[in-house]
Amino acid sequence: MIKLFGKLFGIAWRIFLVFVIVSVISVVLYRWLPVPLTPLMIIRNIEQIGDGKGVVLEHDWVPLDEISPKLQLAVVCSEDQNYLKHFGFDLGAIKKAMKENEEGKRFRGGSTITQQTAKNVFLWQGRSYLRKAFEAWFTLLIELFWSKERIMEVYLNSIEMGPGIYGAEAASRHWFRKPAKKLNKDEAAAIAAILPNPLRLKANPASNYVSTRKAWIKQQMNFWGNTLDYNKYKDDDEPSRAN
């Protein structure tokens, strides 16, 4: 029994080491390389085939300087207003989400942009403790090896922004028939507004719900001064925000 336990422990330890090495190498490589395909894209295509639908996958990788700064700011205002300050986890947002969920309000998550990037690029969907543990590990690696600009670049090129639509460039052309670098403030806010449920919500034409979210996001963008400064943002320079 002891020998068997020792062998199992040895196998588990080797698997763990391989996982650590492979995950670190993957994160380091994606610091520079575009992400061609994500697990979610594959899963969605399988779901489309299972539903008897045609396979739809629109995904065009573009560098960050070809994505409108307004969209970059809009997703920060919508998804993670402490993005430039935290190291992958926003404890305040997590506590607030847990409290609202306990009070029976509509379920909301406390995931940061970095956590969403870790999930989108490296993992599968779901809320199991195992996946959350992997998400935390990849989140730490991403914050360690990538800059905030790179995290935003990968996030905006990988996130689901409509049925079969992935990334800012594909979303911009799908919803507004223009490249992502030409999105104006209203269009950027509209795309950010559908991120909670991109399979059901539409950026254009916007429903009443999307229009309300879009107006709130634009208000937040005004408080930020319509810019997202990656280099000069400091803890004591946090802009005022409406509740």
Rosetta silent file (secondary structure, phi, psi, omega in degrees, C-alpha in Angstrom):
SEQUENCE: MIKLFGKLFGIAWRIFLVFVIVSVISVVLYRWLPVPLTPLMIIRNIEQIGDGKGVVLEHDWVPLDEISPKLQLAVVCSEDQNYLKHFGFDLGAIKKAMKENEEGKRFRGGSTITQQTAKNVFLWQGRSYLRKAFEAWFTLLIELFWSKERIMEVYLNSIEMGPGIYGAEAASRHWFRKPAKKLNKDEAAAIAAILPNPLRLKANPASNYVSTRKAWIKQQMNFWGNTLDYNKYKDDDEPSRAN
SCORE:     score description
SCORE:     0.000 S_00000001
   1 L     0.000  -42.726  179.713    0.000    0.000    0.000 S_00000001
   2 H   -64.014  -41.407  178.846    2.815    2.385    0.898 S_00000001
   3 H   -63.681  -41.541  178.846    4.597    1.617   -2.386 S_00000001
   4 H   -62.149  -44.006  178.596    1.372    2.175   -4.326 S_00000001
   5 H   -61.525  -40.784  179.846    0.813    5.488   -2.558 S_00000001
   6 H   -63.610  -40.755  179.023    4.375    6.483   -3.323 S_00000001
   7 H   -65.503  -43.909  179.587    3.945    5.678   -7.019 S_00000001
   8 H   -62.948  -40.734  178.511    0.661    7.604   -7.218 S_00000001
   9 H   -63.367  -40.745  179.619    2.236   10.558   -5.457 S_00000001
  10 H   -63.817  -42.097  178.209    5.155   10.454   -7.867 S_00000001
  11 H   -63.457  -46.190 -179.883    2.835   10.409  -10.881 S_00000001
  12 H   -61.303  -40.042 -179.606    0.749   13.274   -9.476 S_00000001
  13 H   -65.165  -41.241  178.609    3.886   15.280   -8.754 S_00000001
  14 H   -65.778  -40.340  177.096    5.192   14.816  -12.293 S_00000001
  15 H   -61.699  -41.755  179.209    1.815   15.835  -13.744 S_00000001
  16 H   -62.197  -45.340 -179.873    1.845   18.922  -11.548 S_00000001
  17 H   -63.068  -41.512  178.342    5.355   19.882  -12.663 S_00000001
  18 H   -62.383  -43.103  178.591    4.452   19.401  -16.330 S_00000001
  19 H   -60.374  -46.036 -179.332    1.362   21.571  -15.869 S_00000001
  20 H   -60.971  -46.743 -178.050    3.374   24.336  -14.194 S_00000001
  21 H   -64.281  -47.127 -178.569    6.060   24.290  -16.888 S_00000001
  22 H   -64.473  -42.169 -178.857    3.603   24.188  -19.791 S_00000001
  23 H   -65.251  -41.037  179.168    1.394   26.925  -18.317 S_00000001
  24 H   -65.354  -45.620  179.280    4.354   29.239  -17.694 S_00000001
  25 H   -61.150  -42.216 -179.703    5.734   28.671  -21.194 S_00000001
  26 H   -61.412  -45.880 -179.424    2.282   29.288  -22.727 S_00000001
  27 H   -65.139  -41.892  179.355    1.812   32.566  -20.867 S_00000001
  28 H   -63.268  -43.432  179.693    5.329   33.736  -21.744 S_00000001
  29 H   -62.972  -42.082 -179.033    4.840   32.915  -25.441 S_00000001
  30 L   -73.991   -1.736  171.689    1.498   34.740  -25.554 S_00000001
  31 L   -65.357  -26.884 -178.756    3.237   37.791  -24.205 S_00000001
  32 L  -120.248  -33.493 -173.764    4.279   38.356  -27.821 S_00000001
  33 L   -86.220  143.810  172.795    2.332   35.950  -30.049 S_00000001
  34 L   -63.963  151.931  177.457   -1.283   36.494  -31.155 S_00000001
  35 L   -93.020  107.508 -174.090   -3.835   34.060  -29.758 S_00000001
  36 L   -75.104  -32.659 -174.394   -5.193   32.260  -32.839 S_00000001
  37 L  -153.988  145.649  178.883   -7.911   30.195  -31.148 S_00000001
  38 L  -121.370  160.284  177.650   -9.396   29.840  -27.678 S_00000001
  39 H   -55.964  -37.410 -178.994  -11.188   26.960  -25.915 S_00000001
  40 H   -64.143  -39.387  178.525  -14.439   28.950  -25.967 S_00000001
  41 H   -59.801  -42.785  179.649  -14.287   29.336  -29.746 S_00000001
  42 H   -65.370  -44.744 -179.592  -13.950   25.572  -30.116 S_00000001
  43 H   -61.410  -44.504 -179.737  -16.763   24.900  -27.621 S_00000001
  44 H   -63.008  -39.378  179.337  -19.109   27.341  -29.370 S_00000001
  45 H   -65.397  -38.857  176.700  -18.410   25.721  -32.750 S_00000001
  46 H   -63.356  -42.481  177.802  -19.179   22.288  -31.292 S_00000001
  47 H   -62.143  -40.339  179.514  -22.437   23.688  -29.860 S_00000001
  48 H   -63.204  -42.011  179.054  -23.330   25.158  -33.265 S_00000001
  49 H   -66.316  -41.608  179.132  -22.762   21.798  -34.947 S_00000001
  50 H   -63.364  -31.034  178.888  -24.772   20.033  -32.248 S_00000001
  51 L   -86.546    1.455  179.228  -27.657   22.453  -32.801 S_00000001
  52 L    75.995   20.803 -179.497  -27.549   21.816  -36.528 S_00000001
  53 L  -100.018  161.797  175.143  -26.384   25.345  -37.268 S_00000001
  54 L   -70.981  148.308  179.801  -23.644   26.502  -39.574 S_00000001
  55 L   -74.393  123.744  179.129  -20.263   27.104  -37.979 S_00000001
  56 L  -121.208  122.429  176.997  -19.668   30.820  -37.391 S_00000001
  57 L  -148.109   99.507  177.278  -16.294   32.084  -36.217 S_00000001
  58 E  -106.147  116.202 -175.890  -15.329   35.674  -36.934 S_00000001
  59 E  -153.679  112.188 -179.964  -12.004   36.566  -35.350 S_00000001
  60 L  -125.333  108.850 -178.801   -9.473   39.077  -36.661 S_00000001
  61 L   -73.191  131.618  175.116   -6.465   39.795  -34.451 S_00000001
  62 L  -135.446  149.762  177.971   -5.273   43.408  -34.489 S_00000001
  63 L   -67.396  162.054 -174.898   -2.648   45.174  -32.349 S_00000001
  64 H   -60.109  -34.527 -178.226   -3.828   47.412  -29.522 S_00000001
  65 H   -72.183   -4.244  174.399   -3.019   50.620  -31.395 S_00000001
  66 H  -105.856   13.630  174.056   -5.601   49.585  -34.010 S_00000001
  67 L  -115.121  127.222 -176.266   -8.355   49.354  -31.397 S_00000001
  68 L   -50.089  130.090  174.472  -10.088   52.591  -30.480 S_00000001
  69 H   -56.423  -26.716  179.032   -8.923   53.997  -27.117 S_00000001
  70 H   -66.597  -36.148  177.562  -12.611   54.662  -26.503 S_00000001
  71 H   -71.426  -38.110  177.149  -13.350   50.928  -26.561 S_00000001
  72 H   -59.492  -44.728  179.239  -10.437   50.252  -24.228 S_00000001
  73 H   -69.332  -38.459 -177.428  -11.830   52.771  -21.772 S_00000001
  74 H   -61.951  -41.282 -178.785  -15.411   51.562  -22.236 S_00000001
  75 H   -72.605  -30.072  174.953  -14.605   47.979  -21.214 S_00000001
  76 H   -66.282  -45.489  179.568  -12.675   49.208  -18.175 S_00000001
  77 H   -64.483  -33.997 -177.250  -15.631   51.356  -17.117 S_00000001
  78 H   -82.378  -42.724 -167.938  -18.017   48.479  -17.748 S_00000001
  79 H  -106.737  -29.502 -167.936  -16.059   45.470  -16.487 S_00000001
  80 L  -164.566   81.200 -173.232  -13.204   46.486  -14.195 S_00000001
  81 L   -73.154  -10.792  174.878  -12.764   50.066  -13.045 S_00000001
  82 L  -102.479   19.520 -174.434   -9.749   49.187  -10.886 S_00000001
  83 L   -52.693  -44.563 -176.575   -8.003   47.488  -13.803 S_00000001
  84 L   -77.265   -8.882 -175.073   -4.931   49.716  -13.746 S_00000001
  85 L  -105.565  -32.165 -173.221   -4.541   49.432   -9.977 S_00000001
  86 L   -89.238  169.063  177.828   -4.968   45.770   -9.038 S_00000001
  87 L  -108.622   48.084  175.139   -2.687   42.779   -9.595 S_00000001
  88 L   105.484  -25.821 -177.790   -5.324   40.579  -11.181 S_00000001
  89 L  -129.117  133.263  177.195   -7.886   40.431   -8.374 S_00000001
  90 L  -108.156   94.258 -175.346  -10.280   43.132   -7.170 S_00000001
  91 H   -62.368  -35.354  178.306  -11.144   42.052   -3.633 S_00000001
  92 H   -62.558  -43.452  179.575  -13.620   44.894   -3.194 S_00000001
  93 H   -67.020  -37.067  179.132  -15.569   43.855   -6.281 S_00000001
  94 H   -64.472  -45.228  179.766  -15.534   40.208   -5.184 S_00000001
  95 H   -62.947  -41.094  179.876  -16.915   41.073   -1.737 S_00000001
  96 H   -64.581  -41.705  179.557  -19.604   43.274   -3.276 S_00000001
  97 H   -64.126  -43.133  179.403  -20.605   40.530   -5.709 S_00000001
  98 H   -62.561  -40.344 -179.975  -20.808   37.956   -2.926 S_00000001
  99 H   -65.196  -45.268 -179.332  -22.960   40.265   -0.817 S_00000001
 100 H   -66.309  -36.822  178.387  -25.382   41.015   -3.643 S_00000001
 101 H   -67.332  -38.701  178.299  -25.639   37.332   -4.534 S_00000001
 102 H   -66.737  -31.054 -179.904  -26.369   36.427   -0.907 S_00000001
 103 L   -80.391    0.202  176.210  -29.095   39.078   -0.810 S_00000001
 104 L    84.321   12.821  177.474  -30.788   37.365   -3.737 S_00000001
 105 L   -77.752  172.100 -179.767  -30.049   40.032   -6.287 S_00000001
 106 L   -54.091  135.106 -177.346  -29.239   39.192   -9.890 S_00000001
 107 L   -59.625  132.367  175.165  -26.086   37.065  -10.030 S_00000001
 108 L  -137.603  148.581  179.269  -23.000   39.090  -10.732 S_00000001
 109 L   -99.377  167.718  177.285  -19.372   38.135  -10.811 S_00000001
 110 L  -115.985   22.796 -175.899  -16.358   39.927   -9.453 S_00000001
 111 L   -71.359  135.653  175.885  -13.981   38.867  -12.217 S_00000001
 112 L   -83.352  172.772  175.826  -11.414   41.378  -13.390 S_00000001
 113 H   -61.614  -37.319  178.424  -10.333   41.858  -16.986 S_00000001
 114 H   -64.877  -43.339  177.804   -7.222   39.820  -16.192 S_00000001
 115 H   -63.472  -41.409  178.131   -9.311   36.951  -14.806 S_00000001
 116 H   -64.376  -36.746  177.094  -11.579   37.046  -17.843 S_00000001
 117 H   -64.450  -43.911  177.899   -8.508   36.959  -20.084 S_00000001
 118 H   -58.894  -45.063 -179.235   -7.150   33.931  -18.208 S_00000001
 119 H   -66.154  -46.001 -175.511  -10.496   32.166  -18.585 S_00000001
 120 H   -66.727  -39.994 -172.112  -10.997   33.077  -22.237 S_00000001
 121 H   -86.855  -36.718 -170.089   -7.505   32.200  -23.456 S_00000001
 122 H  -114.462  -15.985 -168.793   -6.510   29.198  -21.363 S_00000001
 123 L  -128.793 -178.058  178.049   -9.580   27.593  -19.788 S_00000001
 124 L  -102.101  167.448  178.644  -13.113   26.356  -20.222 S_00000001
 125 L   -79.293  157.039  178.077  -16.354   27.984  -19.065 S_00000001
 126 L   137.945  174.474 -176.437  -17.941   27.086  -15.739 S_00000001
 127 L  -128.556   25.081  179.074  -17.914   27.850  -12.037 S_00000001
 128 L   -71.420  157.656  178.925  -16.304   24.789  -10.515 S_00000001
 129 H   -65.433  -34.116  179.327  -13.681   25.201   -7.797 S_00000001
 130 H   -63.744  -46.826 -179.824  -11.126   23.441   -9.987 S_00000001
 131 H   -65.503  -37.215  177.904  -11.599   25.880  -12.859 S_00000001
 132 H   -63.479  -37.246  178.208  -11.493   28.804  -10.451 S_00000001
 133 H   -65.512  -43.333  176.692   -8.193   27.517   -9.065 S_00000001
 134 H   -63.449  -40.471  179.481   -6.739   27.290  -12.572 S_00000001
 135 H   -60.245  -43.142  179.036   -8.103   30.748  -13.334 S_00000001
 136 H   -62.965  -41.613  179.948   -6.355   32.187  -10.263 S_00000001
 137 H   -62.695  -49.314 -179.552   -3.071   30.554  -11.285 S_00000001
 138 H   -67.284  -32.583  177.191   -3.198   31.875  -14.850 S_00000001
 139 H   -61.735  -44.440  178.256   -4.293   35.293  -13.596 S_00000001
 140 H   -63.348  -42.775  179.288   -1.172   35.551  -11.451 S_00000001
 141 H   -63.198  -43.484 -179.392    1.040   34.423  -14.327 S_00000001
 142 H   -61.769  -47.052  179.740   -0.519   36.913  -16.723 S_00000001
 143 H   -64.637  -29.709 -178.948   -0.070   39.822  -14.323 S_00000001
 144 H   -74.493  -41.148 -171.655    3.512   38.708  -13.686 S_00000001
 145 H  -102.013  -20.286 -177.366    4.623   38.354  -17.297 S_00000001
 146 L  -108.274  153.162  171.306    2.366   40.730  -19.255 S_00000001
 147 L   -81.911  166.966  176.241    1.944   44.488  -19.166 S_00000001
 148 H   -62.880  -34.603  177.622   -1.488   46.044  -18.693 S_00000001
 149 H   -63.871  -42.201 -179.330   -1.407   47.024  -22.353 S_00000001
 150 H   -67.730  -39.660  177.317   -0.759   43.441  -23.403 S_00000001
 151 H   -59.274  -45.278  179.433   -3.519   42.134  -21.150 S_00000001
 152 H   -64.119  -39.983 -179.866   -5.929   44.607  -22.727 S_00000001
 153 H   -61.600  -47.018  179.927   -4.740   43.684  -26.221 S_00000001
 154 H   -67.453  -41.829  179.530   -5.310   39.956  -25.660 S_00000001
 155 H   -58.455  -50.352 -175.973   -8.609   40.572  -23.866 S_00000001
 156 H   -74.105  -12.259  175.954  -10.030   42.748  -26.627 S_00000001
 157 H   -98.049   -8.781 -173.777   -8.897   40.295  -29.300 S_00000001
 158 H  -118.369  -23.373 -172.759  -10.281   37.186  -27.606 S_00000001
 159 L   -67.887  147.346  177.817  -13.490   38.067  -25.781 S_00000001
 160 E   -75.332  126.545 -176.170  -16.852   36.920  -27.123 S_00000001
 161 E  -129.177   24.925  179.766  -18.782   39.899  -28.498 S_00000001
 162 E   153.787  169.413  179.168  -21.699   38.239  -30.253 S_00000001
 163 L   -61.479  107.882 -178.711  -22.754   34.835  -31.636 S_00000001
 164 L    77.229    8.807 -177.114  -19.585   33.573  -33.315 S_00000001
 165 E  -109.310  121.792 -177.841  -18.001   37.031  -32.964 S_00000001
 166 E  -130.593  127.266  176.633  -14.687   37.253  -31.118 S_00000001
 167 L    91.987  158.188 -174.300  -12.537   40.298  -30.568 S_00000001
 168 H   -63.857  -40.885 -176.709  -12.903   44.010  -31.133 S_00000001
 169 H   -65.117  -47.918  179.468  -12.164   44.026  -34.865 S_00000001
 170 H   -64.268  -40.214 -179.580  -14.736   41.364  -35.731 S_00000001
 171 H   -65.777  -43.284 -179.243  -17.292   42.938  -33.374 S_00000001
 172 H   -62.406  -42.909 -179.759  -16.800   46.412  -34.780 S_00000001
 173 H   -71.780  -33.541  179.562  -17.234   45.224  -38.346 S_00000001
 174 H   -70.704  -47.326 -173.904  -20.209   43.035  -37.412 S_00000001
 175 H   -86.330  -31.183 -173.023  -22.131   45.611  -35.390 S_00000001
 176 H  -130.989    4.704  174.587  -21.074   48.894  -37.031 S_00000001
 177 L    57.114   42.495  177.586  -19.453   48.005  -40.370 S_00000001
 178 L  -152.746  158.931  177.755  -16.172   49.735  -39.539 S_00000001
 179 L   -68.817  157.351 -174.924  -12.712   48.813  -38.204 S_00000001
 180 H   -62.617  -29.115 -177.396  -12.192   48.842  -34.450 S_00000001
 181 H   -71.682  -13.973 -178.387   -9.847   51.831  -34.553 S_00000001
 182 H  -103.460    8.390  178.375  -12.675   54.030  -35.884 S_00000001
 183 L   -64.446  134.974  174.652  -15.241   53.293  -33.173 S_00000001
 184 L   -91.214 -179.352 -174.771  -16.671   56.420  -31.600 S_00000001
 185 H   -61.385  -44.334 -178.380  -17.658   56.790  -27.960 S_00000001
 186 H   -64.511  -42.508 -179.537  -21.287   55.737  -28.444 S_00000001
 187 H   -68.506  -40.575  178.385  -20.341   52.647  -30.471 S_00000001
 188 H   -62.280  -43.552  179.163  -17.611   51.643  -28.028 S_00000001
 189 H   -65.559  -34.632  179.574  -20.030   51.911  -25.117 S_00000001
 190 H   -65.407  -42.488  178.859  -22.605   49.853  -27.020 S_00000001
 191 H   -66.494  -43.017  178.395  -20.159   46.981  -27.541 S_00000001
 192 H   -62.264  -31.643 -176.023  -19.056   47.133  -23.887 S_00000001
 193 H   -68.363  -23.614 -176.820  -22.718   47.103  -22.834 S_00000001
 194 L   -92.269   -4.084 -174.252  -23.380   43.655  -24.329 S_00000001
 195 L   -60.373  -31.053  177.070  -20.445   41.886  -22.651 S_00000001
 196 L   -59.251  -30.151 -178.966  -22.505   40.471  -19.752 S_00000001
 197 L  -153.233   73.026 -174.543  -24.444   38.347  -22.273 S_00000001
 198 L   -69.125  -12.756  179.003  -23.069   38.677  -25.823 S_00000001
 199 L   -81.543  -21.090 -177.935  -25.086   35.719  -27.123 S_00000001
 200 L  -113.063  -32.332 -176.792  -28.418   37.435  -26.445 S_00000001
 201 L   -86.975  151.735  179.975  -27.698   41.160  -26.383 S_00000001
 202 L  -121.604  134.701  177.881  -27.149   43.269  -29.482 S_00000001
 203 L   -76.462  -27.558 -177.472  -24.951   46.334  -29.745 S_00000001
 204 L  -157.317  117.755   -1.073  -26.866   47.573  -32.773 S_00000001
 205 L   -75.628  146.732 -175.573  -29.773   48.099  -32.730 S_00000001
 206 L   -85.097  136.421  174.052  -29.664   48.460  -28.963 S_00000001
 207 L   -75.492  175.447  177.478  -32.515   47.268  -26.767 S_00000001
 208 H   -60.224  -40.565  179.806  -33.763   49.378  -23.872 S_00000001
 209 H   -63.414  -47.009  179.999  -31.559   47.401  -21.505 S_00000001
 210 H   -65.022  -39.077  178.847  -28.452   47.872  -23.660 S_00000001
 211 H   -62.446  -39.191  178.417  -29.261   51.553  -24.143 S_00000001
 212 H   -66.025  -45.283  177.491  -29.480   52.034  -20.376 S_00000001
 213 H   -63.707  -39.600 -179.712  -26.154   50.270  -19.819 S_00000001
 214 H   -62.484  -41.739  179.224  -24.599   52.207  -22.673 S_00000001
 215 H   -63.754  -40.586  179.140  -25.651   55.527  -21.133 S_00000001
 216 H   -65.437  -42.147  179.698  -24.171   54.507  -17.770 S_00000001
 217 H   -63.402  -41.625  178.764  -20.883   53.447  -19.387 S_00000001
 218 H   -64.282  -35.070  176.620  -20.638   56.759  -21.258 S_00000001
 219 H   -63.845  -44.839  177.783  -21.194   58.576  -17.979 S_00000001
 220 H   -61.719  -39.263  178.525  -18.329   56.636  -16.403 S_00000001
 221 H   -62.091  -37.215  177.052  -16.132   57.446  -19.395 S_00000001
 222 H   -62.922  -41.008  179.176  -16.834   61.135  -18.835 S_00000001
 223 H   -63.450  -31.903  179.658  -15.679   60.838  -15.222 S_00000001
 224 H   -80.254   -8.073 -177.982  -12.448   59.261  -16.452 S_00000001
 225 L    81.671   17.874  176.248  -11.863   62.112  -18.856 S_00000001
 226 L    62.673   19.705  177.372  -12.343   59.852  -21.881 S_00000001
 227 L  -135.235  155.568  177.043   -8.766   58.544  -21.642 S_00000001
 228 L  -127.880  101.481 -175.308   -7.055   55.468  -20.238 S_00000001
 229 L   -92.507  108.135 -178.027   -3.462   56.278  -19.275 S_00000001
 230 L   -74.648  -24.278 -170.906   -1.492   53.048  -18.875 S_00000001
 231 L   -98.976  -32.724 -171.593    1.733   54.760  -17.833 S_00000001
 232 L  -107.873    2.870 -177.934    0.878   57.621  -15.514 S_00000001
 233 L   -70.700  128.384  179.966   -2.025   56.236  -13.515 S_00000001
 234 L  -127.588  160.542 -177.643   -1.324   56.322   -9.783 S_00000001
 235 H   -56.503  -36.901 -176.267   -3.294   55.280   -6.710 S_00000001
 236 H   -88.552    8.372  179.694   -3.857   58.877   -5.666 S_00000001
 237 H  -110.238   14.831 -176.624   -5.047   59.895   -9.125 S_00000001
 238 L   -60.727  126.221 -179.452   -8.203   57.765   -9.192 S_00000001
 239 L   -69.882  155.001  176.658  -10.975   59.674  -10.990 S_00000001
 240 L   -70.548  144.824 -179.156  -14.310   60.230   -9.300 S_00000001
 241 L  -134.504  146.195  177.059  -16.987   57.762  -10.338 S_00000001
 242 L   -79.636  152.051  178.218  -20.740   57.715  -10.016 S_00000001
 243 L   -80.714    0.000    0.000  -22.338   54.814   -8.132 S_00000001
